[in-house]
């Protein structure tokens, strides 16, 4: 019997003979709405996603109602409109002197090992993924501020390299602790893109960010793990460099940025996780048009190499009927029953 893990592994070999794997995630508002709409408290699990994702990051601490502190000491205010990511309060690294002197927090090895062990013990037939949130660039700007980081990349490059190096070494320490247990893939998260182009531009990405991920992905491959990376936005300037960087799966592939024709350039080189636009299509199309949208996306990857997914967590602006149509279409393609 074909498992969901089998289907993902086939996609990574650019083989679609076992069907098309898929992944679904929801923000809390959308999930609450679907549970209310369907009357099924287990709606998310019943949707049938193929990946089982476990975070290696230590849990946040709620320091006051709606306000949370992460393991790096960054404070996130989720008491307002944005209750998923939130707004950063203050800066942990508030000066160039603080940047140069910065030391990351100690890794909680017991927590990381516990998370990786629990992931390895799951008997769900899924592709098992360990996630590192806010890996390098995002972690850096969350500590010192986006504007400061970009300015210091230009004005204080050695200080920034030292800062990013410390963050990268901590990531590697987390991963080394997790590698004591078997699982399939490491999933890093670092938004490099904006709607048009890279936030920092290709030269600065190559100078500062690329070396960090070369180390991270090389470590993953040495330990027999696949690599997946999330970056929203437009990575066209560097997209074809990612396979040589050591990346196996790119998440998320936004068709409103790349166009589905871009898939031809990636065939045999880079597996894609995404393809269904949450910005342009999913909230706005009639539910009857969703199966054709999914079919067009699959057709762009005739040799496989696709993990179907919305380009971001489904938000609460997506109608319930569209979500149900999406789940049905995804299931049909996974089972080889769609055309």
NUTISE-995148 format. One record per residue (C-alpha): residue in one letter; x, y, z. Coordinates in steps of 0.05 Angstrom, whole numbers, plus 32768, in hexadecimal, padded with zeros to 4 digits. Each point is the difference from the previous one (the first is absolute). Layout:
# residues N
R, A, X, Y, Z
...
//
This chain:
# residues 339
R, X, 8000, 8000, 8000
R, X, 801B, 8044, 7FED
R, X, 800C, 802E, 803B
R, X, 8000, 804C, 8001
R, X, 804B, 7FFD, 800C
R, X, 8008, 7FD4, 7FC2
R, X, 7FDC, 8035, 7FD7
R, X, 802D, 8038, 801A
R, X, 803F, 7FD7, 7FF3
R, X, 7FE9, 7FF3, 7FB9
R, X, 7FF4, 804A, 7FF6
R, X, 8048, 800D, 8016
R, X, 8016, 7FCE, 7FCA
R, X, 7FD6, 8027, 7FCD
R, X, 7FD1, 7FC4, 7FFA
R, X, 7FB5, 800C, 8002
R, X, 7FEC, 7FB7, 7FF5
R, X, 7FE7, 7FFA, 8049
R, X, 7FD5, 803E, 7FFC
R, X, 800C, 8048, 8015
R, X, 800E, 800C, 804A
R, X, 7FE4, 803D, 8022
R, X, 8003, 802A, 803F
R, X, 7FCD, 802D, 8021
R, X, 8007, 8031, 8039
R, X, 7FD0, 8033, 801D
R, X, 8004, 803E, 802A
R, X, 7FD7, 7FFA, 8040
R, X, 7FC6, 8029, 7FE6
R, X, 7FF8, 7FD5, 7FC1
R, X, 8006, 7FBF, 8027
R, X, 7FCD, 8016, 8033
R, X, 7FD0, 8013, 7FC8
R, X, 8008, 7FBD, 7FDD
R, X, 7FF5, 7FDA, 8040
R, X, 7FC0, 8028, 800B
R, X, 7FEB, 7FF8, 7FB8
R, X, 800B, 7FB4, 7FFD
R, X, 7FF1, 7FEF, 8048
R, X, 8041, 7FD7, 7FFF
R, X, 8032, 8011, 8037
R, X, 8033, 7FD4, 7FDA
R, X, 7FF7, 8025, 7FBE
R, X, 804A, 8011, 7FF8
R, X, 8016, 7FB8, 8009
R, X, 7FC8, 7FE6, 7FD3
R, X, 8018, 802F, 7FC9
R, X, 8037, 7FCC, 7FF6
R, X, 8042, 8027, 7FFC
R, X, 803D, 7FD7, 7FEF
R, X, 8034, 8022, 802C
R, X, 8005, 7FFC, 804C
R, X, 8025, 803E, 8018
R, X, 801E, 8008, 8045
R, X, 8022, 803F, 8019
R, X, 8046, 7FFD, 801D
R, X, 7FF8, 8046, 801D
R, X, 7FF2, 8006, 804A
R, X, 7FB9, 8016, 8010
R, X, 7FF0, 8049, 800A
R, X, 7FED, 801B, 8044
R, X, 7FC3, 802C, 8008
R, X, 8019, 803A, 802A
R, X, 7FBE, 8025, 8001
R, X, 7FBD, 7FF4, 7FDD
R, X, 800D, 7FFB, 7FB5
R, X, 804A, 8011, 8006
R, X, 8035, 7FC9, 7FF9
R, X, 804C, 7FFA, 8007
R, X, 8026, 7FCF, 7FD4
R, X, 803F, 7FD9, 8011
R, X, 802D, 8039, 7FE7
R, X, 7FDD, 8032, 802D
R, X, 7FD9, 8022, 7FC8
R, X, 7FBC, 8018, 8017
R, X, 7FC4, 7FF7, 7FD1
R, X, 7FBF, 8026, 800C
R, X, 7FC5, 7FD8, 7FE6
R, X, 7FCB, 8025, 8026
R, X, 7FEA, 8029, 7FC4
R, X, 7FEA, 7FF1, 7FB9
R, X, 803A, 7FD1, 7FF0
R, X, 7FF8, 7FC5, 802F
R, X, 802A, 7FCF, 7FD8
R, X, 8044, 8021, 7FF9
R, X, 7FF8, 8040, 8027
R, X, 8028, 8040, 8006
R, X, 8045, 8003, 801F
R, X, 8006, 802B, 803F
R, X, 8044, 8021, 8009
R, X, 8043, 7FE4, 7FEA
R, X, 802C, 7FCD, 8023
R, X, 803C, 801A, 7FDA
R, X, 7FF8, 804C, 8001
R, X, 8045, 8019, 7FE9
R, X, 803C, 7FEE, 7FD6
R, X, 8027, 7FF3, 8041
R, X, 7FCA, 7FCF, 8016
R, X, 8003, 7FDE, 7FBC
R, X, 804B, 7FF5, 8006
R, X, 7FFA, 7FE6, 8047
R, X, 7FC2, 7FD5, 7FF5
R, X, 7FFE, 7FB8, 8018
R, X, 7FC5, 7FD4, 7FEE
R, X, 7FDA, 7FDC, 8037
R, X, 8017, 7FBB, 8014
R, X, 7FDE, 7FC7, 7FDB
R, X, 7FD0, 7FD6, 802A
R, X, 801B, 7FBD, 7FEA
R, X, 7FCD, 7FD9, 8028
R, X, 7FC7, 8024, 7FDE
R, X, 801C, 7FF7, 7FBA
R, X, 800F, 7FB7, 800B
R, X, 7FBA, 7FF5, 801D
R, X, 7FE0, 8021, 7FC3
R, X, 802A, 7FD8, 7FCF
R, X, 7FF4, 7FBF, 8026
R, X, 7FB4, 800C, 8000
R, X, 8002, 800E, 7FB5
R, X, 8027, 7FC1, 7FF2
R, X, 7FCE, 7FD5, 8027
R, X, 7FC3, 8017, 7FD9
R, X, 7FDD, 7FC6, 7FDC
R, X, 7FD7, 802A, 7FD1
R, X, 801D, 7FEC, 7FBD
R, X, 8013, 8048, 7FF1
R, X, 8041, 8022, 7FEB
R, X, 801F, 8018, 8041
R, X, 801A, 8047, 8002
R, X, 8026, 8026, 8037
R, X, 7FF7, 804B, 7FFC
R, X, 802F, 8039, 8011
R, X, 7FD7, 8040, 8004
R, X, 8020, 8044, 7FF0
R, X, 8041, 7FDF, 7FED
R, X, 8035, 8035, 7FEF
R, X, 7FEB, 8040, 7FDC
R, X, 7FBC, 8004, 8022
R, X, 801F, 7FF0, 8043
R, X, 8034, 8036, 7FF6
R, X, 7FCE, 8037, 7FEF
R, X, 7FD0, 7FEA, 8036
R, X, 8039, 800D, 8031
R, X, 801B, 8042, 7FE6
R, X, 7FCC, 801C, 7FD0
R, X, 7FFB, 7FFA, 7FB5
R, X, 8018, 8046, 7FF0
R, X, 803D, 7FF9, 802E
R, X, 8013, 7FBD, 7FE3
R, X, 7FFD, 8018, 7FB8
R, X, 8028, 803F, 8010
R, X, 8035, 7FD9, 8027
R, X, 8007, 7FCF, 7FC6
R, X, 801A, 803B, 7FD8
R, X, 8024, 8027, 8036
R, X, 8018, 7FCA, 8030
R, X, 8006, 7FC0, 7FD7
R, X, 8031, 7FDC, 802E
R, X, 7FD4, 800D, 803D
R, X, 7FC4, 7FE4, 7FDB
R, X, 8026, 7FC3, 7FE9
R, X, 8014, 7FF2, 8048
R, X, 7FB8, 800A, 8017
R, X, 7FE3, 7FD2, 7FCB
R, X, 8037, 7FCE, 800D
R, X, 7FEC, 7FFB, 8049
R, X, 7FB6, 7FF5, 7FED
R, X, 8014, 7FCC, 7FCC
R, X, 802B, 7FDA, 8032
R, X, 7FC6, 7FFD, 8030
R, X, 7FD4, 7FE4, 7FC9
R, X, 8034, 7FCB, 7FF2
R, X, 8003, 7FEF, 804A
R, X, 7FB5, 7FF7, 8002
R, X, 8002, 7FD3, 7FC3
R, X, 803A, 7FD7, 801A
R, X, 7FD7, 7FF0, 803F
R, X, 7FC5, 7FEC, 7FD5
R, X, 8028, 7FD3, 7FD2
R, X, 8005, 7FCC, 8038
R, X, 7FBB, 7FE9, 7FE8
R, X, 7FE7, 7FEB, 7FBB
R, X, 7FD2, 802E, 7FD9
R, X, 7FFD, 8014, 7FB7
R, X, 800B, 804A, 7FF6
R, X, 8016, 8042, 801F
R, X, 7FD3, 803B, 7FF0
R, X, 801E, 8045, 8008
R, X, 7FDA, 8041, 7FFC
R, X, 801E, 8042, 7FEA
R, X, 7FD9, 8033, 7FD6
R, X, 8032, 801C, 7FCE
R, X, 7FCF, 801B, 7FCC
R, X, 7FCF, 8038, 7FF9
R, X, 7FCA, 8008, 7FCB
R, X, 8036, 8013, 7FCE
R, X, 8047, 7FEA, 800C
R, X, 8029, 7FEF, 803D
R, X, 7FFB, 802B, 803F
R, X, 804C, 8008, 8004
R, X, 800E, 7FF7, 7FB5
R, X, 8028, 7FC7, 7FE0
R, X, 8047, 801A, 8010
R, X, 7FF2, 8006, 804B
R, X, 7FDB, 7FBD, 8001
R, X, 803C, 7FDE, 7FE0
R, X, 8031, 8023, 802F
R, X, 7FDB, 7FF6, 8042
R, X, 7FC7, 7FCE, 7FFC
R, X, 8017, 7FCC, 7FCE
R, X, 803E, 7FE9, 8028
R, X, 7FD5, 7FF4, 803E
R, X, 7FD0, 7FD2, 7FDB
R, X, 8038, 7FDC, 7FDD
R, X, 8017, 7FEA, 8045
R, X, 7FBA, 7FEF, 8018
R, X, 7FED, 7FD8, 7FC3
R, X, 8043, 7FDC, 7FFD
R, X, 7FF7, 7FEA, 8048
R, X, 7FBA, 7FE5, 7FF0
R, X, 8019, 7FD9, 7FC4
R, X, 803B, 7FE3, 8028
R, X, 7FCC, 7FE4, 802F
R, X, 7FD4, 7FE4, 7FC9
R, X, 7FC8, 8034, 8005
R, X, 7FDD, 8023, 7FC7
R, X, 7FFD, 804C, 8003
R, X, 7FC3, 802D, 7FF8
R, X, 7FFF, 804B, 8004
R, X, 7FC8, 8032, 8006
R, X, 8007, 8045, 7FE3
R, X, 7FC6, 802B, 7FEB
R, X, 800A, 8031, 7FC7
R, X, 8027, 8007, 7FC0
R, X, 803F, 7FD6, 7FFD
R, X, 8007, 8000, 7FB4
R, X, 8046, 801F, 8004
R, X, 801B, 7FC5, 8028
R, X, 7FCD, 7FC8, 7FF5
R, X, 802D, 7FD6, 7FD4
R, X, 8039, 8006, 8032
R, X, 7FD8, 7FDD, 8036
R, X, 800C, 7FB8, 7FE9
R, X, 804B, 800D, 8000
R, X, 7FF8, 801D, 8046
R, X, 7FE8, 7FBC, 8016
R, X, 7FB5, 800C, 8001
R, X, 7FD2, 7FC6, 7FED
R, X, 7FBB, 8020, 800B
R, X, 7FED, 8049, 7FF5
R, X, 7FC4, 8019, 8025
R, X, 7FDB, 802A, 7FEC
R, X, 7FF8, 8005, 7FB5
R, X, 7FD2, 803C, 7FF3
R, X, 7FE2, 7FFD, 7FBA
R, X, 7FED, 8049, 8001
R, X, 804A, 800F, 8003
R, X, 8021, 7FC8, 7FD8
R, X, 7FCA, 7FE9, 7FD1
R, X, 7FF7, 7FB5, 7FF6
R, X, 802F, 8001, 7FC5
R, X, 803A, 8008, 8031
R, X, 7FF4, 7FB8, 8015
R, X, 8023, 7FE7, 7FC1
R, X, 8041, 801F, 8018
R, X, 7FFC, 7FDA, 8041
R, X, 7FEF, 7FBB, 7FE6
R, X, 8033, 7FCD, 8017
R, X, 8023, 8033, 802B
R, X, 7FD3, 801C, 8036
R, X, 7FC0, 7FE4, 801D
R, X, 7FC9, 8034, 800C
R, X, 7FD1, 8003, 803C
R, X, 7FC7, 8030, 7FF2
R, X, 7FE2, 801A, 7FBE
R, X, 7FB9, 8013, 8016
R, X, 7FFD, 804B, 800B
R, X, 7FE2, 8019, 8041
R, X, 800B, 8047, 7FE7
R, X, 7FE1, 7FFF, 7FBB
R, X, 7FD3, 7FC3, 7FFA
R, X, 7FE9, 7FD9, 803C
R, X, 7FD8, 8038, 8023
R, X, 7FE0, 8019, 7FBF
R, X, 7FF1, 7FC8, 7FCF
R, X, 7FBC, 7FDE, 8001
R, X, 8003, 7FBC, 8021
R, X, 7FEF, 7FDF, 7FBD
R, X, 8041, 801B, 7FE3
R, X, 802E, 7FE2, 8035
R, X, 8007, 7FBB, 7FDF
R, X, 8018, 8020, 7FBF
R, X, 8031, 802C, 8026
R, X, 801E, 7FC2, 8021
R, X, 8002, 7FDB, 7FBD
R, X, 8026, 8039, 7FDF
R, X, 8033, 8000, 8038
R, X, 800B, 7FB5, 7FFB
R, X, 8006, 8004, 7FB4
R, X, 803A, 8030, 8008
R, X, 8028, 7FC7, 8022
R, X, 7FF5, 7FC5, 7FD0
R, X, 803D, 7FDB, 801B
R, X, 7FEE, 8009, 8049
R, X, 8029, 802A, 8030
R, X, 7FC2, 8020, 801E
R, X, 7FE2, 8000, 8046
R, X, 7FBD, 8022, 7FF5
R, X, 7FF1, 8036, 8033
R, X, 7FE4, 8045, 8009
R, X, 8039, 8033, 7FFD
R, X, 7FF5, 8012, 8049
R, X, 7FD5, 7FE9, 8039
R, X, 7FB7, 8007, 7FEB
R, X, 7FE5, 803F, 801F
R, X, 7FBA, 800F, 8017
R, X, 7FF1, 8028, 7FC1
R, X, 7FF9, 7FBE, 7FD9
R, X, 7FB7, 7FE9, 7FFA
R, X, 7FF1, 7FBD, 801F
R, X, 7FE6, 7FE4, 7FBE
R, X, 8043, 8010, 7FDF
R, X, 8025, 7FDC, 8037
R, X, 7FD4, 7FC3, 7FF9
R, X, 8009, 8001, 7FB5
R, X, 804B, 8006, 8008
R, X, 8004, 7FC5, 8031
R, X, 7FD6, 7FD5, 7FD1
R, X, 802C, 8012, 7FC4
R, X, 8040, 7FF2, 8026
R, X, 7FE6, 7FBC, 8017
R, X, 7FED, 7FEE, 7FB9
R, X, 8045, 8010, 7FE4
R, X, 8022, 7FDA, 8039
R, X, 7FD7, 7FC3, 7FF1
R, X, 8009, 8005, 7FB5
R, X, 7FB5, 800B, 7FF6
R, X, 8004, 8046, 7FE1
R, X, 800D, 8015, 7FB9
//
